[in-house]
Amino acid sequence: MSNENIGADDLQKMKKLDEMKRQIISAMLSKDAFERLGRVRAINQELASQAELYLMQVYQSGKMRDKVSDGQMREVLRALTQKKEFNIKRV
C-alpha cells in the first residue's frame, strides 16, 4: 500500500464524517439558526466549529428536545466569543 492511498482513504472518511455532521447539525437547527451558522463559518471557521462541537455534545447528552432557534444560536455564539479573564494572584 502506498502513502497516497492511505491519504486518499483518510480524506474520503473525513468528507463522509463532515457530511454526516452537517446533516445532524442541519436537523438540530431551525432554518434561521442554520443560516446564521453558515454566515459565521464564512467569517470565522474556528468559532463555527466550536459551536458545532457544543451543539453535538448537548444533542448527544439528550438535553436537546426542540430545534435550536436563531436566538438560541446567537446565545451560543455569544458565550463562545466572550473573553475569558484569568486572575493570577501571587502569594
Secondary structure as UniProt FT lines:
FT   HELIX           3..28
FT   HELIX           31..43
FT   HELIX           45..61
FT   HELIX           70..81
//
